[in-house]
Amino acid sequence: MSWNWQAIFEHFPELLKASITTIELVVLSCALGLVFGVALGLWRLSPIAWLRAIPAAYIFFFRGTPLLVQIFLIYYGLGQFDAVKNSFLWEPVFSKNYWCAIIALTLNTSAYIAEIVRGAVQAVPKGELEAADAIGMSKSQKLKRITLPRAFGIMIPAYSNEVIFMLKGSALAASITVVELTHKARDIIAKTYLNLEMFFAAGVIYLVISWIFLFGFRQFERHINRHKRYVPPSTKS
């Protein structure tokens, strides 16, 4: 068996073009998922038990069922309801495989992010919260100025891992014919029968995208946690 490098170089531009859709899926779903995840994570910290149960049930469902099943439920399932099919959102959103994939990925990642946020908020040093109380900050001021900024600094490594999981999970969008990287690789394989070469090329692109995301998060983490690198000036007696 010979390795066909020429086919890889020939079809690589097509794979790169399809990778743009993959990046769109990841960026949009993770950005929206972060917004919903923060809200769910704070909701999970409610002192009222029955209020905590609502986001807990949501998180349990989306963490406990496969992402592929969730994609199928949204893409194939929503059309079974007349209220959805007759709504103004059917034609521009719910009938489109691209947006159904975005919705499924967003709902899935928001459940994981909610738990990341909850853990990060609980990890904020109590001394900082007590200091905020001591100077008379209100609950909203303490949340905006102390709790959330410190929680974001704590959660960045876990959130970056979740983004990488979403990058890999985005390949499941091919199951509803979204032409992203994996779907394009399979299309090329159907024409060329070069399974190893095309999946190798797609894998290289996934690795590069992962490295770019991780590098960006590493730089952002260094910036937001720059206080950890602060060295107080030495005092001389």
C-alpha positions as a printed NumPy array, in Angstrom:
array([[  0.   ,   0.   ,   0.   ],
       [  1.414,   3.405,  -1.004],
       [  0.727,   6.682,   0.756],
       [ -0.783,   9.256,  -1.601],
       [  0.677,  12.62 ,  -0.563],
       [ -0.413,  14.206,  -3.826],
       [ -4.083,  13.585,  -3.013],
       [ -3.617,  15.175,   0.411],
       [ -2.096,  18.326,  -1.098],
       [ -4.761,  18.383,  -3.803],
       [ -7.722,  18.187,  -1.418],
       [ -6.206,  20.08 ,   1.515],
       [ -7.724,  23.456,   0.426],
       [-11.196,  21.868,   0.461],
       [-10.614,  20.595,   3.983],
       [ -9.344,  23.993,   5.102],
       [-12.439,  25.671,   3.708],
       [-14.689,  23.206,   5.544],
       [-12.725,  23.814,   8.751],
       [-14.093,  27.387,   8.766],
       [-17.547,  25.923,   9.407],
       [-16.07 ,  23.782,  12.196],
       [-14.554,  26.864,  13.839],
       [-17.857,  28.725,  13.499],
       [-19.705,  25.867,  15.205],
       [-17.24 ,  25.823,  18.099],
       [-16.924,  29.582,  18.609],
       [-20.664,  30.306,  18.417],
       [-21.735,  27.387,  20.596],
       [-19.042,  28.007,  23.231],
       [-19.749,  31.751,  23.365],
       [-23.496,  31.211,  23.75 ],
       [-22.857,  28.283,  26.078],
       [-20.706,  30.5  ,  28.302],
       [-23.553,  33.005,  28.685],
       [-26.099,  30.303,  29.533],
       [-23.567,  28.384,  31.612],
       [-22.796,  31.359,  33.846],
       [-26.519,  31.931,  34.428],
       [-27.103,  28.235,  35.174],
       [-24.026,  28.021,  37.401],
       [-25.168,  30.964,  39.528],
       [-28.696,  29.542,  39.562],
       [-27.266,  26.278,  40.918],
       [-25.935,  28.23 ,  43.916],
       [-29.377,  29.442,  44.957],
       [-30.044,  28.889,  48.671],
       [-33.57 ,  27.673,  47.808],
       [-33.631,  23.909,  47.197],
       [-36.46 ,  23.78 ,  44.639],
       [-34.83 ,  26.544,  42.597],
       [-31.542,  24.613,  42.545],
       [-33.397,  21.54 ,  41.294],
       [-34.369,  23.183,  37.973],
       [-30.822,  23.782,  36.639],
       [-29.717,  20.516,  38.269],
       [-32.262,  18.591,  36.152],
       [-31.143,  20.435,  32.996],
       [-27.481,  19.7  ,  33.707],
       [-28.219,  16.06 ,  34.526],
       [-30.047,  15.558,  31.215],
       [-27.472,  17.182,  28.936],
       [-24.483,  15.638,  30.715],
       [-26.13 ,  12.237,  30.946],
       [-27.241,  11.78 ,  27.328],
       [-25.009,  11.515,  24.228],
       [-24.457,  14.66 ,  22.197],
       [-25.436,  12.761,  19.036],
       [-28.851,  11.939,  20.53 ],
       [-29.33 ,  15.592,  21.463],
       [-28.52 ,  16.674,  17.895],
       [-31.053,  14.189,  16.496],
       [-33.714,  15.245,  19.009],
       [-33.372,  18.89 ,  17.992],
       [-32.971,  18.417,  14.237],
       [-35.502,  15.625,  13.695],
       [-37.652,  16.01 ,  16.801],
       [-38.653,  19.679,  16.848],
       [-40.372,  19.369,  13.484],
       [-42.857,  16.934,  15.062],
       [-44.447,  19.761,  17.057],
       [-46.929,  21.946,  15.19 ],
       [-46.251,  24.876,  17.533],
       [-42.598,  24.838,  16.491],
       [-43.278,  24.174,  12.814],
       [-45.77 ,  27.034,  12.615],
       [-43.606,  29.482,  14.54 ],
       [-41.694,  32.326,  12.896],
       [-38.414,  30.645,  13.914],
       [-39.043,  27.46 ,  11.915],
       [-37.882,  28.624,   8.505],
       [-34.801,  30.676,   9.492],
       [-33.624,  28.529,  12.428],
       [-35.172,  25.168,  13.263],
       [-35.419,  23.916,   9.671],
       [-31.703,  24.558,   9.072],
       [-29.218,  21.833,   9.967],
       [-26.482,  24.402,  10.712],
       [-28.513,  26.226,  13.375],
       [-29.835,  22.995,  14.854],
       [-26.233,  21.89 ,  15.325],
       [-25.413,  25.233,  16.992],
       [-28.397,  24.864,  19.335],
       [-27.485,  21.291,  20.298],
       [-23.83 ,  22.124,  20.905],
       [-24.795,  25.222,  22.91 ],
       [-27.237,  23.364,  25.144],
       [-24.734,  20.573,  25.708],
       [-21.743,  22.752,  26.529],
       [-23.773,  25.119,  28.736],
       [-24.514,  22.193,  31.066],
       [-20.816,  21.434,  31.484],
       [-19.878,  25.106,  31.778],
       [-22.513,  25.577,  34.486],
       [-20.732,  23.044,  36.669],
       [-17.378,  24.65 ,  35.898],
       [-18.765,  28.052,  36.92 ],
       [-20.33 ,  26.665,  40.083],
       [-17.055,  25.094,  41.15 ],
       [-15.072,  28.241,  40.301],
       [-17.419,  30.503,  42.278],
       [-17.187,  28.207,  45.287],
       [-13.377,  28.289,  44.962],
       [-13.159,  32.085,  45.253],
       [-11.172,  32.779,  48.465],
       [-13.578,  33.605,  51.274],
       [-11.218,  36.274,  52.551],
       [-11.791,  38.347,  49.423],
       [-15.561,  38.073,  49.811],
       [-15.316,  39.026,  53.477],
       [-13.191,  42.028,  52.522],
       [-15.872,  43.095,  50.028],
       [-18.496,  42.825,  52.78 ],
       [-16.29 ,  44.791,  55.145],
       [-16.088,  47.794,  52.807],
       [-19.844,  47.758,  52.279],
       [-20.243,  46.308,  48.795],
       [-23.748,  45.261,  47.821],
       [-24.419,  41.716,  46.581],
       [-24.504,  42.854,  42.939],
       [-21.281,  44.864,  43.323],
       [-19.557,  41.926,  44.986],
       [-20.729,  39.622,  42.18 ],
       [-19.533,  41.932,  39.372],
       [-16.29 ,  43.171,  40.958],
       [-15.065,  40.21 ,  42.998],
       [-16.871,  36.906,  42.501],
       [-17.182,  36.67 ,  38.713],
       [-13.739,  38.127,  37.794],
       [-12.004,  35.792,  40.257],
       [-14.146,  32.838,  39.161],
       [-13.282,  33.43 ,  35.492],
       [ -9.582,  33.396,  36.35 ],
       [-10.033,  30.093,  38.164],
       [-12.168,  28.414,  35.502],
       [-10.118,  29.226,  32.375],
       [ -8.183,  25.901,  32.276],
       [-11.37 ,  23.86 ,  32.668],
       [-13.238,  26.039,  30.165],
       [-10.445,  25.678,  27.599],
       [-10.748,  21.9  ,  27.953],
       [-14.497,  22.181,  27.324],
       [-13.842,  24.192,  24.146],
       [-11.544,  21.418,  22.901],
       [-14.236,  18.846,  23.723],
       [-16.672,  20.926,  21.661],
       [-14.171,  21.045,  18.799],
       [-14.143,  17.254,  18.738],
       [-17.889,  17.067,  19.322],
       [-18.529,  19.366,  16.358],
       [-17.664,  16.428,  14.092],
       [-21.072,  14.965,  15.034],
       [-22.715,  17.801,  13.082],
       [-21.795,  15.763,  10.006],
       [-24.552,  13.333,  11.036],
       [-27.16 ,  15.948,  10.023],
       [-25.219,  16.85 ,   6.85 ],
       [-23.547,  20.034,   8.084],
       [-20.554,  20.354,   5.758],
       [-17.836,  20.792,   8.357],
       [-14.356,  19.247,   8.393],
       [-15.297,  15.625,   9.074],
       [-18.185,  15.72 ,   6.593],
       [-15.91 ,  17.12 ,   3.871],
       [-13.273,  14.449,   4.575],
       [-15.939,  11.752,   4.182],
       [-17.148,  13.338,   0.936],
       [-13.622,  13.26 ,  -0.478],
       [-13.149,   9.666,   0.694],
       [-16.349,   8.66 ,  -1.127],
       [-14.777,   9.923,  -4.371],
       [-11.148,   8.879,  -3.869],
       [-11.338,   5.868,  -1.489],
       [ -8.333,   7.32 ,   0.347],
       [ -9.521,   6.777,   3.919],
       [ -6.219,   7.077,   5.757],
       [ -4.921,  10.056,   3.813],
       [ -8.055,  12.173,   4.163],
       [ -8.648,  11.41 ,   7.822],
       [ -4.948,  12.059,   8.484],
       [ -5.229,  15.463,   6.785],
       [ -8.406,  16.272,   8.724],
       [ -6.71 ,  15.185,  11.96 ],
       [ -3.787,  17.517,  11.313],
       [ -6.189,  20.431,  10.83 ],
       [ -8.011,  19.539,  14.061],
       [ -4.67 ,  19.492,  15.886],
       [ -3.716,  22.914,  14.55 ],
       [ -7.082,  24.397,  15.515],
       [ -6.748,  22.869,  18.994],
       [ -3.272,  24.372,  19.388],
       [ -4.522,  27.824,  18.344],
       [ -7.394,  27.684,  20.839],
       [ -5.161,  26.464,  23.669],
       [ -2.494,  29.069,  22.918],
       [ -5.131,  31.828,  22.983],
       [ -6.522,  30.607,  26.295],
       [ -3.034,  30.353,  27.769],
       [ -2.308,  33.971,  26.869],
       [ -5.672,  35.097,  28.224],
       [ -5.08 ,  33.184,  31.456],
       [ -1.687,  34.849,  31.878],
       [ -3.347,  38.246,  31.403],
       [ -6.326,  37.763,  33.704],
       [ -4.227,  36.072,  36.418],
       [ -1.293,  38.455,  36.139],
       [ -1.683,  39.286,  39.827],
       [ -0.257,  35.83 ,  40.596],
       [  3.053,  36.858,  39.022],
       [  3.301,  40.023,  41.094],
       [  6.431,  40.14 ,  43.212],
       [  6.376,  42.824,  45.892],
       [  9.471,  45.005,  46.01 ],
       [ 11.956,  43.916,  48.6  ],
       [ 12.147,  46.176,  51.643],
       [ 15.421,  47.064,  53.206],
       [ 15.639,  47.848,  56.873]])
